[in-house]
């Protein structure tokens, strides 16, 4: 504690605060969409928000203090997007079972130290294409919502473009502020839904099924390893930190495992929000930037405790505002995934197949589009590369090819 107080700086504290606020400004919206689609009760949604917030906060503080590195943990935004399409057809208890299975698989990967080896075997283009397919509908819903709320959505879109040019780091936050102001002035905020209250964890008994395992657990593992931890570790490496990957992966998986029965779908290493804390803006001395990770974790804990209040705030928003905010918040992730899917010329056809199948939303034999997208894409990749020529893999993809959020979740 004395060391933390000695290394404390206002710039690092502000960086941690901004990273946390941006995490809530974008990825949390997708969770609310998933909850609304599945008609989840408010107490369950509040527990979900509590679980991911507390998990992110505790892990961020512990890992940042342990390694003296600004480690930012966040929930999986692409994983949340996957649940929007699947929760209506899969019970919440089965989903919880799938969360547990996916976290156990990632835990084994972390303990074994096989992360780099596994990633090197996965075609980067296929993983990126699956991620792009999962997120695709969120981008299109932004423009579909123009029909019902043209002024609000177009104003949010214009704000996003202007801020991306002048203040890219705060673009999503600015969009949220503009959207709320317009909704308030138009009398479209449902103020009667606002409450002030603490989050109450709700235990949800897990149920295990092959259906949920194939549709949720497998895609969650793929997204976590290739779309979250790869760019997250790349951000740390680019900032000059040689922190080992295995302890971070293991800790994140263990945190998810413990909190899954309360709604936590996946805790991962953040990338884009983490970059706010690993840069010079946080502190000139990189050995003191870990303070940003600790402060960010503290704000996660604070917001998680008031999970019921967060739920009521987002429930007061018009659905068009939620759809527009989610789409704009995922623009960078969609662009990065599309770029990554087309980065390797030899894999473009297989990646295109993966993207089209995943984005189609098709269902076959009770299995989701994300699962079939992965299967069709890998099959195409194998058939088209039977000549044995080595192809670039996920390890050689550009660090920003599959961002953890903007999310990263």
GUGU-341362 format. One record per residue (C-alpha): residue in one letter; chain; z negated, y, x negated. Coordinates in nm, 2 decimals. Each point is the difference from the previous one (the first is absolute). Layout:
// residues N
r;c;z;y;x
A;A;Z;Y;X
...
***
This chain:
// residues 409
r;c;z;y;x
X;A;0.00;0.00;0.00
X;A;-0.08;0.24;-0.28
X;A;0.34;-0.07;-0.16
X;A;0.17;0.07;0.33
X;A;-0.18;0.33;0.04
X;A;0.09;0.09;-0.36
X;A;0.37;-0.07;0.05
X;A;0.01;0.15;0.35
X;A;0.27;0.28;0.05
X;A;0.11;0.19;0.30
X;A;0.37;-0.09;-0.06
X;A;-0.07;-0.37;-0.01
X;A;-0.21;0.02;0.32
X;A;0.28;0.19;0.18
X;A;0.25;-0.25;-0.12
X;A;-0.21;-0.29;0.15
X;A;-0.05;0.19;0.33
X;A;0.37;0.07;0.03
X;A;0.09;-0.36;-0.07
X;A;-0.24;-0.11;0.27
X;A;0.12;0.25;0.26
X;A;0.37;-0.09;-0.06
X;A;-0.09;-0.37;0.04
X;A;-0.14;0.08;0.35
X;A;0.28;0.24;0.09
X;A;0.27;-0.27;-0.02
X;A;-0.09;-0.37;-0.02
X;A;-0.28;0.03;0.26
X;A;0.26;0.10;0.26
X;A;0.17;-0.34;-0.04
X;A;-0.32;-0.18;0.07
X;A;-0.04;0.20;0.33
X;A;0.35;-0.10;0.09
X;A;-0.08;-0.36;-0.06
X;A;-0.32;0.02;0.20
X;A;0.18;0.18;0.29
X;A;0.28;-0.26;0.01
X;A;-0.25;-0.28;0.01
X;A;-0.23;0.18;0.25
X;A;-0.30;-0.04;-0.22
X;A;-0.33;0.13;0.13
X;A;-0.14;0.32;-0.16
X;A;-0.30;-0.18;-0.15
X;A;0.23;-0.25;-0.17
X;A;0.22;0.28;-0.13
X;A;-0.31;0.19;-0.12
X;A;-0.11;-0.31;-0.18
X;A;0.34;-0.04;-0.17
X;A;-0.01;0.36;-0.12
X;A;-0.36;-0.05;-0.12
X;A;0.09;-0.32;-0.19
X;A;0.30;0.14;-0.19
X;A;-0.18;0.33;-0.08
X;A;-0.32;-0.16;-0.12
X;A;0.19;-0.26;-0.20
X;A;0.22;0.27;-0.16
X;A;-0.30;0.22;-0.08
X;A;-0.22;-0.26;-0.15
X;A;0.27;-0.16;-0.21
X;A;0.13;0.34;-0.12
X;A;-0.34;0.11;-0.11
X;A;-0.10;-0.33;-0.17
X;A;0.33;-0.05;-0.18
X;A;0.03;0.36;-0.11
X;A;-0.35;-0.01;-0.14
X;A;0.05;-0.34;-0.16
X;A;0.32;0.08;-0.19
X;A;-0.03;0.38;-0.02
X;A;0.34;0.03;0.16
X;A;0.10;0.17;0.32
X;A;0.05;-0.32;0.21
X;A;0.10;0.09;0.35
X;A;-0.01;-0.28;0.26
X;A;0.16;0.03;0.34
X;A;0.11;-0.22;0.29
X;A;0.35;-0.14;0.01
X;A;0.22;0.24;0.20
X;A;0.30;-0.25;0.01
X;A;-0.25;-0.27;0.10
X;A;-0.10;0.23;0.29
X;A;0.36;0.05;0.09
X;A;0.05;-0.38;0.01
X;A;-0.28;-0.03;0.26
X;A;0.16;0.25;0.23
X;A;0.27;-0.26;0.08
X;A;-0.22;-0.31;-0.02
X;A;-0.33;0.07;0.16
X;A;0.13;0.00;0.36
X;A;0.12;-0.36;-0.05
X;A;-0.29;-0.12;-0.21
X;A;-0.36;0.01;0.10
X;A;-0.24;0.22;-0.19
X;A;-0.21;-0.31;-0.10
X;A;0.31;-0.16;-0.15
X;A;0.09;0.32;-0.18
X;A;-0.35;0.00;-0.15
X;A;0.05;-0.36;-0.12
X;A;0.33;0.11;-0.16
X;A;-0.18;0.29;-0.18
X;A;-0.25;-0.25;-0.14
X;A;0.28;-0.24;-0.12
X;A;0.20;0.28;-0.16
X;A;-0.31;0.14;-0.18
X;A;-0.09;-0.35;-0.13
X;A;0.36;-0.04;-0.14
X;A;-0.02;0.34;-0.18
X;A;-0.35;-0.09;-0.12
X;A;0.13;-0.31;-0.16
X;A;0.28;0.20;-0.16
X;A;-0.26;0.25;-0.13
X;A;-0.24;-0.26;-0.14
X;A;0.28;-0.20;-0.17
X;A;0.14;0.30;-0.18
X;A;0.35;-0.11;0.12
X;A;0.09;0.33;0.15
X;A;0.26;0.10;-0.26
X;A;0.15;-0.35;0.00
X;A;0.03;-0.02;0.38
X;A;0.15;0.35;0.02
X;A;0.25;-0.08;-0.27
X;A;0.14;-0.29;0.22
X;A;0.04;0.20;0.32
X;A;0.34;0.18;0.03
X;A;-0.09;0.37;0.03
X;A;0.29;0.07;0.23
X;A;-0.11;-0.26;0.26
X;A;-0.35;0.13;0.01
X;A;0.11;0.36;0.03
X;A;0.25;-0.09;0.27
X;A;-0.27;-0.18;0.21
X;A;-0.22;0.31;-0.04
X;A;0.28;0.23;0.11
X;A;0.08;-0.22;0.30
X;A;-0.37;0.01;0.11
X;A;-0.01;0.38;-0.02
X;A;0.34;0.07;0.13
X;A;-0.10;0.03;0.37
X;A;-0.26;0.27;-0.09
X;A;0.27;0.22;-0.15
X;A;0.23;-0.04;0.31
X;A;-0.29;0.07;0.25
X;A;-0.04;0.34;-0.16
X;A;0.34;0.10;0.13
X;A;-0.03;-0.19;0.33
X;A;-0.31;0.21;0.08
X;A;0.21;0.32;-0.02
X;A;0.12;-0.07;0.35
X;A;-0.34;0.04;0.16
X;A;-0.15;0.27;-0.23
X;A;0.29;0.17;-0.18
X;A;-0.18;0.32;-0.11
X;A;-0.31;-0.18;-0.14
X;A;0.19;-0.28;-0.18
X;A;0.27;0.24;-0.14
X;A;-0.27;0.24;-0.12
X;A;-0.18;-0.29;-0.17
X;A;0.32;-0.11;-0.16
X;A;0.08;0.35;-0.13
X;A;-0.35;0.03;-0.13
X;A;0.04;-0.33;-0.19
X;A;0.33;0.11;-0.16
X;A;-0.13;0.34;-0.10
X;A;-0.32;-0.14;-0.15
X;A;0.18;-0.27;-0.18
X;A;0.20;0.27;-0.18
X;A;-0.29;0.23;-0.08
X;A;-0.33;-0.20;0.03
X;A;0.10;-0.37;0.01
X;A;-0.35;-0.12;-0.05
X;A;-0.12;0.16;0.33
X;A;0.30;-0.07;0.21
X;A;-0.16;-0.26;0.23
X;A;-0.32;0.20;0.03
X;A;0.21;0.31;0.10
X;A;0.19;-0.20;0.26
X;A;-0.33;-0.12;0.16
X;A;-0.13;0.36;0.01
X;A;0.32;0.14;0.16
X;A;0.02;-0.28;0.25
X;A;-0.36;0.05;0.11
X;A;0.04;0.38;0.03
X;A;0.31;-0.04;0.22
X;A;-0.16;-0.27;0.21
X;A;-0.31;0.22;0.04
X;A;0.19;0.31;0.10
X;A;0.21;-0.20;0.25
X;A;-0.32;-0.14;0.15
X;A;0.11;-0.36;-0.09
X;A;-0.31;-0.10;-0.19
X;A;-0.22;-0.23;0.22
X;A;-0.33;0.17;-0.09
X;A;-0.18;-0.21;0.26
X;A;0.04;-0.30;-0.24
X;A;-0.19;0.17;-0.28
X;A;-0.34;-0.14;-0.08
X;A;-0.23;0.03;-0.30
X;A;-0.15;-0.33;-0.10
X;A;-0.06;-0.25;-0.27
X;A;0.21;-0.31;-0.05
X;A;-0.15;-0.33;0.11
X;A;0.13;-0.31;-0.18
X;A;0.12;-0.27;0.24
X;A;0.01;-0.36;-0.12
X;A;0.32;-0.18;0.10
X;A;0.00;-0.38;-0.03
X;A;0.31;-0.11;-0.20
X;A;0.24;-0.27;0.13
X;A;0.24;-0.17;-0.23
X;A;0.35;-0.10;0.10
X;A;0.33;-0.07;-0.18
X;A;0.17;0.25;0.22
X;A;-0.22;0.29;-0.12
X;A;-0.01;-0.12;-0.35
X;A;0.38;0.00;-0.03
X;A;0.05;0.32;0.19
X;A;-0.28;0.21;-0.13
X;A;-0.17;-0.15;-0.31
X;A;0.31;-0.07;-0.20
X;A;0.17;0.34;0.05
X;A;-0.34;0.17;-0.07
X;A;-0.03;-0.18;-0.33
X;A;0.36;0.09;-0.10
X;A;-0.05;0.36;0.10
X;A;-0.33;0.02;-0.18
X;A;0.11;-0.15;-0.33
X;A;0.35;0.16;-0.03
X;A;-0.03;0.32;0.21
X;A;-0.36;0.10;-0.08
X;A;-0.14;-0.14;-0.32
X;A;0.32;0.03;-0.21
X;A;0.05;0.38;0.05
X;A;-0.38;0.05;0.00
X;A;-0.04;-0.16;-0.34
X;A;0.32;0.19;-0.12
X;A;-0.17;0.33;0.09
X;A;-0.30;-0.08;-0.21
X;A;0.21;-0.12;-0.29
X;A;0.22;0.31;0.02
X;A;-0.32;0.22;-0.02
X;A;-0.10;-0.18;-0.31
X;A;-0.26;-0.24;0.14
X;A;0.01;-0.36;-0.11
X;A;-0.24;-0.13;0.27
X;A;0.05;-0.37;0.05
X;A;0.16;-0.09;0.33
X;A;-0.19;-0.32;0.08
X;A;-0.35;0.16;0.07
X;A;0.16;0.26;0.24
X;A;0.20;-0.26;0.19
X;A;-0.30;-0.23;0.02
X;A;-0.24;0.27;0.12
X;A;0.25;0.12;0.26
X;A;0.06;-0.35;0.13
X;A;-0.37;-0.07;0.01
X;A;-0.07;0.32;0.19
X;A;0.27;-0.09;0.25
X;A;-0.14;-0.35;0.04
X;A;-0.35;0.13;0.08
X;A;0.12;0.28;0.24
X;A;0.28;-0.20;0.17
X;A;-0.22;-0.11;0.29
X;A;-0.06;0.36;0.08
X;A;0.37;0.09;0.01
X;A;0.09;0.07;-0.36
X;A;0.37;-0.12;-0.05
X;A;0.03;0.07;-0.37
X;A;-0.14;0.22;-0.28
X;A;0.23;0.08;-0.29
X;A;0.04;0.21;-0.30
X;A;0.16;0.33;0.10
X;A;0.29;0.16;-0.18
X;A;0.12;0.33;0.13
X;A;-0.34;0.13;0.10
X;A;-0.14;-0.14;-0.33
X;A;0.25;0.21;-0.19
X;A;-0.18;0.31;0.13
X;A;-0.31;-0.11;-0.18
X;A;0.16;-0.14;-0.32
X;A;0.19;0.32;-0.09
X;A;-0.09;0.31;-0.20
X;A;-0.08;0.18;0.33
X;A;-0.31;-0.21;0.03
X;A;-0.12;0.07;-0.36
X;A;0.15;0.07;-0.33
X;A;-0.22;-0.27;-0.16
X;A;0.12;-0.33;0.14
X;A;-0.33;-0.17;-0.08
X;A;-0.17;0.23;0.26
X;A;0.25;-0.05;0.28
X;A;-0.20;-0.30;0.13
X;A;-0.21;0.26;0.18
X;A;0.29;0.04;0.25
X;A;-0.02;-0.37;0.09
X;A;-0.37;0.02;0.06
X;A;0.02;0.32;0.21
X;A;0.29;-0.15;0.20
X;A;-0.21;-0.31;0.06
X;A;-0.29;0.21;0.13
X;A;0.23;0.18;0.25
X;A;0.13;-0.34;0.11
X;A;-0.36;-0.11;0.07
X;A;-0.07;0.32;0.19
X;A;0.31;-0.02;0.22
X;A;-0.06;-0.37;0.06
X;A;-0.35;0.05;0.13
X;A;0.15;0.24;0.26
X;A;0.27;-0.25;0.09
X;A;-0.06;0.05;0.38
X;A;0.07;0.37;-0.04
X;A;0.32;-0.07;-0.19
X;A;0.11;-0.23;0.27
X;A;-0.06;0.26;0.27
X;A;0.19;0.27;-0.20
X;A;0.31;-0.21;-0.03
X;A;-0.03;-0.12;0.36
X;A;0.02;0.37;0.10
X;A;0.35;0.04;-0.16
X;A;0.32;-0.03;0.21
X;A;0.18;-0.33;-0.08
X;A;0.31;0.20;-0.12
X;A;-0.22;0.17;-0.26
X;A;-0.13;-0.33;-0.12
X;A;0.36;-0.15;-0.02
X;A;0.13;0.31;-0.19
X;A;-0.29;0.00;-0.24
X;A;0.03;-0.37;-0.07
X;A;0.37;0.03;-0.06
X;A;-0.02;0.30;-0.23
X;A;-0.30;-0.15;-0.19
X;A;0.21;-0.31;-0.08
X;A;0.32;0.18;-0.10
X;A;-0.08;-0.04;-0.37
X;A;-0.10;-0.36;0.03
X;A;0.33;-0.08;0.20
X;A;0.21;0.19;-0.26
X;A;-0.17;-0.17;-0.29
X;A;0.04;-0.35;0.16
X;A;0.36;0.06;0.08
X;A;0.07;0.12;-0.36
X;A;-0.18;-0.30;-0.14
X;A;0.19;-0.24;0.22
X;A;0.34;0.14;-0.13
X;A;-0.11;0.04;-0.36
X;A;0.13;-0.33;-0.12
X;A;0.38;-0.03;0.07
X;A;0.00;-0.38;-0.01
X;A;-0.28;-0.02;0.27
X;A;0.14;0.26;0.24
X;A;0.14;-0.25;0.24
X;A;-0.31;-0.21;0.01
X;A;-0.21;0.32;0.04
X;A;0.23;0.13;0.28
X;A;-0.05;-0.33;0.19
X;A;-0.37;0.02;-0.05
X;A;0.00;0.36;0.13
X;A;0.22;-0.06;0.30
X;A;-0.19;-0.31;0.12
X;A;-0.34;0.17;-0.05
X;A;0.11;0.33;0.17
X;A;0.16;-0.19;0.29
X;A;-0.34;-0.10;0.14
X;A;0.14;-0.35;0.08
X;A;-0.23;-0.29;0.08
X;A;0.10;-0.36;-0.05
X;A;-0.21;-0.32;0.04
X;A;-0.30;0.23;0.07
X;A;0.03;0.16;-0.35
X;A;0.04;0.37;-0.06
X;A;0.29;0.20;-0.15
X;A;-0.20;0.07;-0.32
X;A;-0.04;-0.37;-0.07
X;A;0.37;-0.08;0.07
X;A;0.11;0.30;-0.19
X;A;-0.18;-0.14;-0.30
X;A;0.13;-0.35;0.05
X;A;0.36;0.11;0.05
X;A;-0.01;0.24;-0.29
X;A;-0.14;-0.25;-0.24
X;A;0.25;-0.26;0.11
X;A;0.28;0.24;-0.05
X;A;-0.14;0.10;-0.34
X;A;-0.01;-0.36;-0.12
X;A;0.34;-0.09;0.13
X;A;0.16;0.31;-0.16
X;A;-0.17;-0.05;-0.33
X;A;0.06;-0.37;-0.06
X;A;0.19;0.07;-0.32
X;A;-0.34;0.05;-0.17
X;A;0.06;0.36;-0.11
X;A;-0.34;0.17;-0.03
X;A;-0.06;0.28;0.24
X;A;-0.24;0.29;-0.03
X;A;-0.32;-0.07;0.19
X;A;-0.28;0.19;0.16
X;A;-0.15;0.08;-0.34
X;A;0.31;0.19;-0.11
X;A;0.03;0.20;0.32
X;A;-0.07;0.37;-0.03
X;A;-0.36;0.08;0.06
X;A;0.08;0.22;0.31
X;A;0.24;-0.26;0.15
X;A;-0.27;-0.13;0.23
X;A;-0.27;0.25;0.04
X;A;-0.34;-0.10;0.14
X;A;0.00;0.28;0.24
X;A;0.09;0.28;0.08
X;A;-0.18;-0.19;0.08
X;A;-0.16;-0.09;-0.24
X;A;-0.15;-0.12;0.26
***
